[in-house]
């Protein structure tokens, strides 16, 4: 069976908890913000080795916005069940953007990424001459910010070539897949789901195009830290683990 779940934010114990009931034939797909590749230290690499050894099932994930993309993109690319993946460990795979996978006879389109919405004080760049002073001032007043290529990466939104690849792959499928897995929602669904709280961006607008053109059974995503099925087809996930079919 293939199961799907929401954000982990680097919590390995939580991943083990969610994966524990599954057996070696199962796959668990995380809808973004996997977060277990963050610092790239030797200790983190050893921790991933241990984690992979403790997992009974295969774990796959699409990227969210809380990922170290510089680290992620250095992992080897290989083919897995019809699509491209970054092979993180023997049981851990990143499902790359714009891919179509076939699992247990079902087709799954993936497009990770999202805009960070929880940083009202913006992105600080260590290369800026006033970086230290700005950071000190923000820390003194309890500001909410991230640091470029330390806690925030510009690749959180897909590159144009990734978006184009996704459209080409969907066209090859005649715009018909069984399931879609993303981190965020299409613009129109996000508007209704959040009451207009989240702004549109090039990814949510792209996903709106996919929503309008593609025939699919169900759409799964994370990002919003809620559990809700909207419109009978759009499943927003956080802590729950659900069978995809």
N, C-alpha and C positions, 0 to 999 in steps of 0.2 A: 504493500500500500504506500501511497504518497500522502504525507501530511504537511500542513502549512501552519506557521506561527508568526508572531510579531516580533518587535524589536528586542534585542538582547543588550545592547550598549556595553558589550565587553564582559558580561557576567557569565563566566564559564560554568559556575555552579548551577545557574538557572538553565543553561543549555542542557546540562546533564539531567536536571530534573525533568525538563520537557521531553527529552529523548528517552528517558529510562523505560517507559512502558513499551517502546517500539522494539521490533526484532531485527535481526541482521538483513532481512529482505526488504525492510522499509526504508523510505527516504523522508527526511524532514527538511522542508524548505523554509528558510527564514526570510521574511519580507523586508529586508533592509535593516540598517543600523546593527550589523553583526558585531562590529567593534572589537573583535579579539585580535586584530592586527593593528596595533596602535603605536608602539614605541620602537619596535624592531630590535629590541635588546636580546642578548643571548638568553636571559632569563625568560623572556616572552616566548622565544622560539622553543625552549625546552618545555615550557608550559603547554604550548600547542602540541608538541610531541606526546606529552602525557595525556592531554585531552583526547587526541585522536585515538590513542590506545584504549581509552576508557569508553569510547562511544561504541555501542553495539550496532547502530544503524548508520547509514550514510547521511551526512548533513550538507545541504547546499544552501546558498544564500544569494540574493540579489543585493547590490550595494544600496546603502541609504545615503544620508548626508553626513552622518557621524562615522566616517571611515577615514583611515590614513591611505589615501589613494596612491601616494608615492610608493608606499610599501606594497600595496595590492598589485600595482601594475608591474612589479618586478618578478612576480611569480610566473612560472612557465605556463604557456597557453597550450591546451590540448583539446581534442574533440571528445565530447561525451554525449551519447544518445542524440546525435544530430545537431548539436550546438557547440559553441566554443565556451570553454571554462578556464579559469585560473585554478590550477591544482595546488591547493594550500597544503594539504596533508592527504595520506591515503584515503581517509574517510571524509575529508572536508573540501568542498569545491565552491568557487565563486561562479555563479551563472552570469556570464557577461551580457552586456546590454545589446538589445536588438536581436537576440537569438531565439530560435524555435527549437525546443527539445521535444522528444517523444519518449514518454514514460508510461509503461504499461498500456500502450496502445492509444494514449491521449497526447494531444499536442499542447505545448505550453509556451507562450511568448513571454519574454522577460525584458524589462527595461527599468533598471535601478536608477537611483538618484532622486534628489529633492533639494529645494532651497532651504537653508537654515533660517528659521523664523524666530529663534529665541535669543537673538543677539542685538538688542536695541542700541547698544553702544558701538556696534560695528566690528570691523576686522582691523587688527593692528598688524603692521608689517615691521619686523625687526630691522629691515633695511632703512626705514625712515629715520631721519636725524632726530626727530622728537619722540621716537618710540618709547624710550625709558620714561620720559616725563609724562607722556600721555598714559602709559600703563600705571605709573605710580598714582596719578590723579584719579584714574578710574578705580583702582584698588581701594583708595582712601574713602571713596563714596559708595563702595559696593557695586560697582558697575558690572554689566554683563557684556562681555566681549569675547572674541576668539583671536588667536594669533595665526597668521598666515603660515601654512606648512608646519605648524606645531599642533594646533587644535582645530584648524579649518583648512580645507583644500579647495581650490577653484574647480577641480574636477567633480565637485558634488553634483553639478548639472552636466548631462551628457554633451560630448563634443558633436559638432554637425555630422561627422562621418559615422558616429554611432547611431544617430537618429536616422540618417539615410539608410544605413544597413538594416535597421529595423523595418523600415518601409519596404525595402527590397525583399526581405525575408517574408514579410506578410503577403506581399504581392505573389511570391512563389507559392504561397499557401492559398491563393485565390481569396485572401482576406477572410479566411476561416480557420480558427483555432478553437480548441476546447476551453482553454483557460489562459488568463493573463495574470502575471505576477509583477507588481511594481512596488515602489515604496510610497509614492503619493498617488492621488486620484486625478482623473481628468478635471479640467477647470469647472465644468458645469456641475459635476457631482460634488466636487469639493465645496463649491459655493453653497449648495443646499445642505450638505453634511455639516459645514462649519458656520453657517449663517453669514457667510462672506468674510469670516475672520482672516482666512489665508489668501494672500495675493496670488494672482495668476503669474506664471512665468513661462519661459519658452518650453519647459518640459510639460507642465500641466496643459498648455495649449496643444502641444504635440499629442499628448495622450487623449485629448478631446477629439482630435482628428482620428486617432485609432478607434476610439469609442464609436464614432459615427460611421466609420467605414467597415469595421471588422464585425464578423459574426462570432460570438463566443457564448459560452455557457455561464461562466462566473469569473469575476475579477477579484483578486486578493491583493491587499496592500497593508502596510503598517503605518508608521510615521506619526499618526495622530494620537496615539496613546489612549485609544478607545476600543471597545468591542461593539461593533454594530453592523448589521446587515441592512444595506440601503437598497431600495428598489428591487429587492429579490435577487440581485446579481452582484452587488458591490459589497464585498465582505472586508471590513476594517478589523484588523487583529491587533492584539497587544500580548496578553499572557496566555491566551487559550491556544490549544493545539487541536486543529480540526482535520479530519480526513478530506482530501480534495474531492473525492467522489465516492 
